[in-house]
Amino acid sequence: MRTPNYRGPQGRGPGSMPHGKRKFSMSTFKRVFKMMFSYYPVLFPLALFCIAFAALVATAPAIFNQQIIEIITDTYKSGDWAAASKQIIPRIIILISLYVVSLAAVFTQTQLMAYITQGFLGKMRKTLFNGMQNLPIEYFDTNKHGDIMSHFTNDIDTLRQLISQSIPSLLQAGIVVITVFIIMLSYSIWITLVVLVGVFFLFMVTKKVGGGSAKYFMRQQKAIGKTEGFIQEMMNGQKVVKVFCYEDKTQKQFDEINDALCEDSKRAHAYANILGPINMNIGNILYVIIATVGGLLLLLKVPNLSLLQLFGVSMPLSISIVIPFLNMTKQFTGNVNQLSQQINSIVMGLAGAERVFEVMDAKPEDDEGYVTLVNAKRDTDGNIIETDERTGLWAWKHPHGDGTVTYTELRGDVRMVNVDFGYEEGKEVLHDVSVYAEPGQKVAFVGATGAGKTTITNLINRFYDIADGKIRYDGININKIKKSDLRRSLGIVLQETNLFTGTVMENIRYGRLDATDEDCINAAKLSGADDFITRLPNGYQTELTNNGSNLSQGQRQLIAIARAAVSDPPVMILDEATSSIDTRTEAIVQKGMDSLMKGRTVFVIAHRLSTVQNSDVIMVLYKGRIIERGSHDDLIEQKGQYYSLYTGAFELE
């Protein structure tokens, strides 16, 4: 026997490490950029060009100041102010022109980034949601729904800050730092070395404080997801909370989770808020040091060394270099501080991006099937052929390796042979289970909670794949059938009813999107739902919200049954379909169900033994094994466990 299908209690489905174990890296940052270029191959580079141009213009005053001060210094000695004005005015005009163009570039960049950011987030949400539709049921069984929701809200919002604010600021500050550094080296290597010493201290402070900030910002992201998951769980279970007077305990649990979030957020922002003032004061101290060092170098007449001199351009140390250096120092340290301030937003954005990518990269549901379900009809010779029109006859289209195609009528013959299955390694839920359901048969599963009844139907749907054995549908291994076609041939009514925001008619039509209003009404009549629907304020056009909270549990279940009926499947799976319906309503439903089940293969899971007495075969499960099988009369005659259950109580506990 093979090892049961297992992918880990937290890694199942997604194929990724659990939250908190994965760490973002530069690859995440590169991936965001790559997607930006992919989505906006023209607009995004244009926005980056505008940012770069504005950054370069911001460094231009250093060069113009040096030249203008030098002209004024030389003119002070010569006294030819007319000639000086002819040199100064054109430079001022050029600088003003650059600022005007820079202003236009900044305006263009802000508009483009607003458009790109919202468009990018819209595409990300769409990709995230569409990808989520392809994830296996296992993913949703092993991840809190509130945490999944936080990917669409909180994590996407951190991406918005990363793209709209952090990336432009990072690029602009980086260009300014590099450009100013080159200008500094071009003017005086000695003074630049002093600046680098101050920047080294800035870097060390940023590394120490920023590292602590990054750690707690990542913890904050995970804490937010945990908090949202708890809130959603409590909202869904408010009735249970109140009926068991669990409010105080719930408040204490929330306080613990919320306090952890507050602590992580407090530490993250404490680090972040102290980083700016520290760096700013280091910059101020450095400004004073540069002024002092520059003055001493002038007084001592120390020979200057500059990058331009290495290329043969004379650049003696003078007041025209020291004064611009003061402004460049302020600009240099200010932008280094700006870079350090962006670390927090970048860390949050990358943490959010990593969580989003974690879902996007989650392994989708495998589907190696190639047998499809098609509309069919019989030709004059009685052979099944494919047709585009809906005939009520369905067939499995089975292509073969030699290029031939065979058509097998969809009859609803389901057989499980020696099936083993476990949700986790070493913990089998089903052991050597064999089920034979011929077309039109009603097969019932009874047994205590956890015996494996629902698991069997999950395997027929291929919500999970078996570890060993075979499941055949009309003689075809279900692994060969495309999952969408397999599930389209099955009608399911679950114990937990899910209704969606929309009209009653739209909720019934959910079972078959091409169903007409008449088809939906007939399905409602068949299930017994038509009587109460017609008495609703707007009949079939009554709007349902909040999972049909304005309906009773029994009414919601009747709509779910009608939804299954409209799909007109050859196989029905009824998982506690009438458990939420009162005795009077059950009688109405049972009549409709009998009509619905006529001529179909039906799998029934029930606690009420009264609902399975008319089944063709009843299978009693105990700890994942079928211990008894037969009709109601046969099992009563055997006087085994079914007999004990039937004579002891009509409800399985």
C-alpha positions in Angstrom: 0.0 0.0 0.0 1.3 3.4 -0.9 1.9 6.2 1.6 -1.3 8.3 2.0 -1.4 11.5 0.0 0.2 14.0 2.2 1.5 17.5 1.9 1.8 18.6 5.5 -0.7 20.2 7.9 0.3 23.7 7.0 1.9 23.4 3.6 -0.9 21.3 2.1 -2.3 22.7 -1.1 -0.1 25.8 -1.4 3.1 23.9 -1.7 4.8 26.7 0.2 6.2 27.3 3.6 3.8 28.4 6.4 3.4 32.1 7.3 6.3 33.3 9.3 8.9 30.9 7.8 9.5 32.5 4.5 11.8 35.5 4.3 11.6 38.2 1.6 14.7 39.0 -0.4 15.8 41.2 -3.2 14.1 38.7 -5.5 10.8 40.0 -4.2 11.8 43.5 -5.0 13.0 42.5 -8.5 9.7 40.6 -9.1 7.6 43.7 -8.3 9.7 45.8 -10.7 9.5 43.1 -13.4 5.7 43.0 -13.1 5.5 46.8 -13.2 7.5 46.8 -16.5 5.4 43.9 -17.8 2.1 45.6 -17.1 3.2 49.1 -18.1 6.1 48.8 -20.6 5.9 52.4 -21.7 4.3 54.4 -18.8 6.4 52.9 -16.0 9.8 53.7 -17.7 8.5 57.2 -18.5 7.6 57.7 -14.8 11.0 56.5 -13.8 12.6 58.9 -16.3 10.7 61.8 -14.9 11.8 60.9 -11.3 15.4 60.6 -12.4 15.3 64.0 -14.3 13.8 65.8 -11.3 16.5 64.2 -9.0 19.3 65.3 -11.3 17.9 68.9 -11.4 17.8 68.9 -7.6 21.6 68.5 -7.6 22.2 71.3 -10.2 22.3 74.2 -7.7 25.6 72.9 -6.3 27.3 73.3 -9.6 25.7 76.7 -10.4 26.5 78.0 -6.9 30.2 77.1 -7.2 30.4 78.8 -10.5 28.5 81.9 -9.4 30.5 82.3 -6.2 33.7 81.9 -8.1 32.7 84.6 -10.6 31.7 86.9 -7.8 35.0 86.2 -6.0 37.0 87.0 -9.1 34.9 90.1 -9.9 35.5 91.4 -6.4 39.2 91.5 -7.2 38.8 92.9 -10.7 35.8 95.1 -10.2 34.2 94.4 -13.6 30.7 93.8 -12.5 29.2 94.3 -16.0 31.2 91.3 -17.3 30.2 89.3 -14.2 26.5 90.0 -14.8 26.8 88.7 -18.3 28.1 85.4 -16.9 25.8 85.1 -14.0 22.4 86.0 -15.6 22.5 83.2 -18.3 23.3 80.7 -15.6 20.3 81.8 -13.5 18.1 81.6 -16.6 19.3 78.1 -17.3 18.7 77.1 -13.7 15.2 78.5 -13.7 14.4 76.8 -17.0 15.6 73.5 -15.5 13.3 74.0 -12.5 10.3 74.7 -14.7 11.0 71.5 -16.7 11.6 69.6 -13.5 8.2 70.9 -12.2 6.5 69.5 -15.3 8.4 66.2 -14.9 7.3 65.9 -11.2 3.6 66.6 -12.2 3.8 64.0 -15.0 5.4 61.5 -12.6 2.8 61.9 -9.9 0.0 61.5 -12.3 1.6 58.5 -14.0 2.4 56.8 -10.7 -1.2 57.3 -9.4 -2.5 55.7 -12.6 0.1 52.9 -12.6 -0.3 52.1 -8.8 -4.0 51.7 -8.9 -3.9 49.8 -12.2 -1.2 47.5 -10.8 -3.1 46.8 -7.6 -6.2 46.1 -9.6 -4.3 43.5 -11.7 -2.8 42.0 -8.6 -6.2 41.6 -6.9 -7.5 40.0 -10.1 -4.5 37.7 -10.4 -4.7 36.8 -6.7 -8.4 36.1 -6.8 -8.3 34.1 -10.1 -5.4 32.1 -8.8 -7.3 31.4 -5.6 -10.1 29.8 -7.6 -7.6 27.2 -8.8 -6.3 26.3 -5.4 -7.4 22.9 -3.9 -10.0 22.7 -1.2 -7.1 21.6 1.0 -5.7 25.1 1.0 -8.9 26.6 2.4 -9.2 23.8 5.0 -5.7 24.5 6.3 -5.6 28.4 6.3 -7.8 30.8 8.3 -10.2 32.7 6.0 -9.5 35.9 7.8 -5.8 35.5 7.1 -6.6 34.9 3.4 -8.7 38.0 3.4 -5.8 40.1 4.8 -3.9 39.3 1.5 -6.6 41.3 -0.4 -6.8 44.2 2.1 -3.8 44.8 4.3 -1.1 43.2 2.2 -2.3 44.8 -1.0 -2.3 48.2 0.8 1.3 47.9 1.8 2.1 47.2 -1.9 0.3 50.5 -2.7 2.6 52.4 -0.3 5.6 50.6 -1.8 4.8 51.5 -5.4 3.3 54.9 -5.0 5.7 56.3 -2.3 8.7 54.2 -1.5 9.9 53.3 -5.0 9.8 57.0 -6.3 11.4 58.3 -3.0 14.0 55.5 -3.1 14.9 56.2 -6.7 15.0 60.0 -6.3 17.1 59.9 -3.1 19.5 57.3 -4.6 20.1 59.4 -7.7 20.7 62.5 -5.6 23.1 60.8 -3.3 25.1 59.3 -6.1 25.2 62.6 -8.2 26.1 64.7 -5.2 28.8 62.3 -4.2 30.4 62.5 -7.7 30.2 66.4 -7.5 31.8 66.3 -4.1 34.7 64.2 -5.4 35.0 66.5 -8.3 35.5 69.5 -6.0 37.5 68.1 -3.0 38.4 64.6 -2.1 39.6 65.7 1.4 36.3 67.2 2.4 34.4 64.3 0.8 36.3 61.9 3.1 35.1 63.9 6.1 31.5 63.6 4.8 32.0 59.8 4.3 33.0 59.4 7.9 29.7 61.1 9.0 27.8 59.0 6.5 29.4 55.8 8.0 27.9 56.7 11.3 24.6 57.3 9.6 24.8 53.9 8.0 25.6 52.2 11.3 22.7 53.8 13.0 20.4 53.0 10.1 21.6 49.4 10.1 21.0 49.0 13.9 17.8 50.8 14.2 16.4 50.0 10.8 17.1 46.3 11.3 15.1 46.2 14.5 12.3 48.2 12.8 12.2 45.7 9.8 11.9 42.7 12.2 8.9 44.2 14.0 7.2 45.5 10.9 7.3 41.9 9.5 5.9 40.6 12.8 3.2 43.3 12.6 2.1 42.1 9.2 1.6 38.6 10.4 -0.1 39.8 13.6 -2.6 41.8 11.5 -3.5 38.7 9.6 -4.0 36.7 12.8 -6.1 39.4 14.3 -8.3 39.7 11.2 -8.7 35.9 11.1 -9.9 35.8 14.8 -12.3 38.7 14.2 -13.9 37.0 11.2 -14.1 33.7 13.1 -15.9 35.4 16.0 -18.3 37.2 13.7 -19.3 34.0 12.0 -19.8 32.3 15.3 -21.6 35.0 17.2 -24.6 32.9 17.9 -22.5 30.2 19.4 -20.6 32.7 21.5 -23.7 34.2 22.9 -25.6 30.9 23.5 -22.7 29.6 25.5 -22.0 32.9 27.3 -18.5 32.9 25.9 -18.3 36.7 25.5 -15.8 37.2 28.4 -13.5 34.4 27.3 -13.6 35.7 23.7 -12.8 39.2 24.9 -9.7 37.9 26.8 -8.6 35.9 23.7 -9.0 39.0 21.5 -7.1 41.1 24.1 -4.2 38.7 24.0 -4.0 38.8 20.1 -4.6 42.5 20.0 -2.0 43.2 22.6 0.5 41.2 20.7 -0.3 43.3 17.6 0.0 46.5 19.5 3.3 45.4 21.0 4.8 44.6 17.6 3.4 47.8 16.1 4.7 49.9 19.0 8.2 48.5 18.7 8.2 48.8 14.9 7.1 52.5 15.0 9.3 53.3 18.0 12.4 52.2 16.0 11.1 54.0 12.9 10.3 57.2 14.6 13.6 57.5 16.3 15.6 56.9 13.2 14.8 60.2 11.5 15.7 62.5 14.4 19.0 60.7 15.1 20.1 60.9 11.4 19.0 64.5 11.2 21.1 65.5 14.1 24.1 63.6 12.8 23.6 65.5 9.6 23.6 68.8 11.5 26.7 67.9 13.4 28.4 66.9 10.1 27.4 70.3 8.7 29.3 72.1 11.4 32.3 69.8 11.1 32.5 70.4 7.3 32.3 74.2 7.8 35.1 73.9 10.4 37.3 71.6 8.3 36.8 73.7 5.2 37.8 76.8 7.0 40.9 75.2 8.5 41.9 73.8 5.0 41.6 77.4 3.6 43.6 78.9 6.5 46.3 76.3 6.3 46.3 76.6 2.5 46.3 72.8 2.2 46.7 71.7 -1.5 43.4 70.5 -2.9 42.9 67.1 -4.4 39.9 66.5 -6.6 38.6 64.1 -9.2 38.8 66.8 -11.9 42.5 67.3 -11.2 43.0 63.7 -12.1 41.7 64.6 -15.6 43.9 67.7 -15.9 41.3 70.3 -14.8 42.6 72.7 -12.1 40.3 72.9 -9.0 42.2 74.8 -6.2 40.5 74.9 -2.8 38.6 78.1 -2.3 35.5 79.7 -0.7 33.6 78.8 -3.9 34.1 75.1 -3.1 33.6 75.2 0.7 30.2 77.0 0.6 28.6 74.7 -2.0 30.0 71.8 0.0 28.0 72.9 3.0 24.8 72.8 1.0 25.8 69.5 -0.7 26.5 68.0 2.8 23.0 69.0 3.9 21.5 67.6 0.7 23.7 64.4 0.9 22.9 63.5 4.5 19.2 64.5 4.0 18.8 62.1 1.2 20.7 59.4 3.0 18.2 60.0 5.9 15.4 59.8 3.3 16.7 56.4 2.1 16.8 55.2 5.7 13.3 56.4 6.3 12.1 54.4 3.3 13.5 51.2 4.8 10.3 50.8 7.0 7.9 51.3 4.1 10.0 49.0 1.9 10.1 46.3 4.5 6.3 46.5 5.0 5.7 46.6 1.3 8.0 43.6 0.6 6.5 41.7 3.5 3.1 42.3 2.1 4.3 41.4 -1.4 5.8 38.2 -0.2 2.6 37.2 1.4 0.7 38.0 -1.8 3.2 36.1 -3.9 2.9 33.2 -1.5 -0.7 32.8 -2.5 0.0 33.5 -6.1 2.7 30.9 -6.2 0.7 28.3 -4.3 0.5 25.1 -6.2 -2.9 25.1 -8.1 -5.1 22.1 -8.0 -3.7 19.3 -10.2 -5.8 18.3 -13.1 -4.3 15.7 -15.4 -7.6 14.7 -16.8 -8.4 14.6 -20.5 -11.8 12.9 -20.6 -14.5 15.5 -21.0 -18.2 15.7 -20.6 -20.1 16.6 -23.8 -23.7 16.9 -25.1 -24.5 13.8 -27.1 -27.2 12.2 -29.2 -27.7 8.9 -31.0 -27.3 8.6 -34.8 -29.6 6.4 -36.9 -27.5 3.4 -36.1 -27.9 4.0 -32.3 -24.3 5.1 -31.9 -23.5 8.0 -29.5 -22.2 11.1 -31.3 -21.3 14.6 -30.0 -23.6 17.5 -30.6 -23.6 21.2 -29.7 -27.3 21.3 -28.6 -28.5 20.3 -25.2 -30.3 17.0 -25.6 -30.4 15.7 -22.0 -28.0 12.9 -23.1 -24.5 13.3 -21.8 -21.4 11.3 -22.8 -17.7 11.0 -21.7 -15.5 12.0 -24.6 -12.4 9.7 -24.3 -9.5 10.4 -26.7 -6.9 7.6 -27.0 -3.2 7.6 -27.8 -3.8 6.2 -31.3 -5.9 9.3 -32.2 -9.3 7.6 -31.9 -12.1 8.9 -29.7 -14.7 6.9 -27.9 -18.0 8.1 -26.3 -19.3 6.5 -23.2 -22.8 7.3 -22.1 -23.0 9.1 -18.7 -25.0 6.7 -16.6 -23.9 7.4 -13.0 -22.1 4.1 -12.3 -19.7 4.8 -9.5 -17.3 2.2 -8.1 -14.7 2.6 -5.3 -12.3 -0.4 -5.1 -10.0 -0.9 -2.1 -9.6 2.8 -1.4 -7.2 4.1 1.3 -6.9 7.7 2.2 -5.5 10.0 4.9 -5.4 13.7 5.3 -2.1 13.5 7.1 0.8 11.0 6.8 0.4 8.1 9.1 -3.2 9.0 9.9 -5.5 7.1 7.5 -9.2 8.1 7.5 -10.4 5.3 5.1 -9.1 1.8 5.1 -9.8 -0.6 2.2 -13.2 0.9 1.3 -15.1 -0.5 -1.6 -18.4 1.0 -2.8 -20.5 -0.1 -5.8 -23.2 2.2 -6.9 -25.1 1.2 -10.0 -27.1 3.7 -12.1 -30.3 4.7 -10.3 -29.2 3.2 -6.9 -29.5 5.0 -3.7 -26.5 4.3 -1.5 -26.5 5.5 2.1 -23.6 6.0 4.6 -24.2 5.9 8.3 -21.9 6.0 11.2 -20.6 8.1 14.0 -19.0 11.5 13.4 -15.5 11.0 12.1 -16.2 7.6 10.6 -15.3 8.8 7.1 -18.7 9.4 5.5 -18.1 12.9 4.1 -14.5 11.9 3.2 -15.9 9.3 0.7 -18.0 12.0 -1.1 -14.9 14.3 -1.1 -13.0 11.6 -2.9 -15.7 11.1 -5.5 -15.6 14.9 -6.2 -11.7 14.7 -6.2 -11.5 17.5 -3.6 -8.8 15.1 -2.4 -6.9 12.4 -4.2 -6.8 8.8 -2.9 -3.6 7.2 -1.6 -4.4 3.8 -2.9 -7.1 1.9 -4.8 -9.3 2.9 -7.7 -12.4 5.0 -8.2 -14.2 4.5 -11.5 -17.1 6.5 -13.0 -18.9 4.7 -15.8 -15.9 2.4 -16.1 -13.4 5.4 -16.4 -10.8 6.0 -13.8 -11.8 9.4 -12.4 -8.1 10.5 -12.5 -8.6 10.6 -16.3 -11.6 12.8 -16.1 -11.2 16.6 -16.1 -12.2 17.8 -12.6 -14.5 20.5 -13.9 -16.4 18.0 -16.0 -16.4 15.4 -13.2 -17.9 17.9 -10.8 -20.4 19.2 -13.4 -21.9 15.7 -13.5 -22.4 15.7 -9.8 -25.1 17.5 -7.8 -24.3 18.2 -4.2 -26.3 19.4 -1.3 -24.2 20.1 1.8 -25.2 20.3 5.4 -23.7 23.8 5.5 -25.7 26.0 3.1 -23.9 28.8 1.3 -26.1 31.5 -0.4 -24.6 34.4 -2.3 -25.5 38.0 -2.5 -28.1 38.3 -5.3 -31.7 37.3 -6.0 -33.2 33.9 -5.1 -33.4 33.2 -8.9 -29.6 33.9 -9.3 -28.8 31.6 -6.3 -30.8 28.7 -7.9 -29.2 29.4 -11.3 -25.8 29.0 -9.6 -26.3 25.2 -10.2 -26.4 25.8 -14.0 -25.6 29.2 -15.5 -27.5 28.6 -18.7 -30.7 27.6 -16.9 -33.7 29.6 -17.9 -36.1 31.2 -15.3 -38.5 28.4 -16.1 -35.9 25.8 -15.4 -35.1 27.4 -12.0 -38.8 27.6 -11.1 -39.3 23.9 -12.0 -36.3 23.0 -9.8 -37.8 25.0 -6.9 -41.1 23.2 -7.3 -39.3 19.9 -7.4 -37.5 20.6 -4.2 -40.5 22.1 -2.5 -39.0 25.6 -2.3 -41.5 27.3 -4.7 -44.2 27.6 -2.0 -42.2 29.9 0.3 -40.4 31.7 -2.5 -43.6 32.9 -4.0 -44.6 34.3 -0.6 -41.4 36.4 -0.3 -41.8 40.2 -0.9 -40.4 40.0 -4.5 -40.8 36.3 -5.1 -37.9 34.9 -7.1 -36.4 38.4 -7.4 -36.0 38.9 -3.6 -32.5 40.0 -2.8 -30.5 37.8 -0.5 -27.6 39.2 1.6 -25.3 37.9 4.3 -25.7 34.3 3.3 -29.5 34.5 3.2 -29.8 35.6 6.8 -33.3 36.9 6.2 -34.4 33.3 5.5 -34.9 30.4 8.0 -32.3 27.5 8.0 -34.8 25.2 6.3 -35.6 27.8 3.6 -32.0 28.2 2.9 -31.5 24.5 2.6 -34.5 24.2 0.2 -32.9 26.8 -2.1 -29.6 24.7 -2.0 -31.6 21.6 -3.0 -33.2 23.5 -5.8 -29.8 24.7 -6.9 -28.7 21.0 -7.2 -31.9 20.1 -8.9 -31.5 22.7 -11.7 -28.1 21.2 -12.7 -30.0 17.9 -13.5 -27.0 15.7 -12.7 -27.0 11.8 -13.0 -25.4 11.5 -9.6 -26.5 13.3 -6.4 -24.6 13.6 -3.2 -26.7 14.6 -0.2 -24.5 15.3 2.8 -27.0 15.8 5.7 -29.2 17.6 3.3 -32.3 17.6 5.5 -30.5 17.8 8.9 -31.4 21.5 9.3 -35.1 21.1 8.3 -37.9 20.5 10.8 -40.1 17.4 10.6 -43.0 19.2 8.7 -40.6 20.7 6.1 -38.7 17.4 5.8 -41.9 15.7 4.7 -42.3 18.4 1.9 -38.6 18.1 1.0 -38.6 14.3 1.0 -41.4 14.2 -1.5 -39.4 16.5 -3.8 -36.2 14.6 -3.1 -37.8 11.3 -4.1 -38.7 12.9 -7.5 -35.3 14.4 -7.8 -33.5 11.1 -7.0 -35.6 9.0 -9.4 -33.4 7.5 -12.1 -30.2 8.9 -10.5 -27.4 7.4 -8.6 -27.6 9.0 -5.1 -25.2 9.0 -2.2 -26.8 9.9 1.1 -25.1 10.8 4.3 -27.4 11.0 7.2 -27.6 10.9 11.0 -31.4 10.4 10.9 -31.8 6.7 10.1 -35.4 7.4 9.1 -34.1 9.2 5.9 -32.1 6.2 4.7 -34.5 3.3 5.2 -35.6 3.3 1.6 -32.0 3.1 0.3 -31.0 0.3 -1.9 -27.8 -0.2 0.0 -26.8 1.1 3.5 -23.2 1.0 4.5 -22.2 1.3 8.1 -18.8 2.9 8.7 -16.7 2.6 11.8 -13.3 4.2 12.1 -12.8 4.4 8.3 -13.9 0.9 7.5 -17.2 -0.5 6.1 -18.3 -3.0 8.7 -21.8 -3.7 7.4 -23.6 -3.3 4.1 -27.1 -4.2 2.8 -30.6 -3.0 2.7 -32.5 -1.8 5.7 -34.3 -5.1 6.2 -31.1 -7.1 5.7 -29.2 -5.1 8.3 -32.0 -5.3 10.8 -32.1 -9.1 10.3 -28.3 -9.3 10.8 -28.7 -7.6 14.2 -25.3 -5.9 14.0 -24.4 -2.3 14.7 -27.0 -0.9 12.4 -29.6 -2.8 14.3 -28.3 -1.4 17.6 -28.4 2.1 16.2 -31.9 1.7 14.8 -33.4 0.2 17.9 -31.4 2.3 20.4 -31.9 5.8 18.8 -32.9 7.4 15.6 -30.1 9.9 15.9 -26.4 9.1 15.6 -24.3 11.0 18.1 
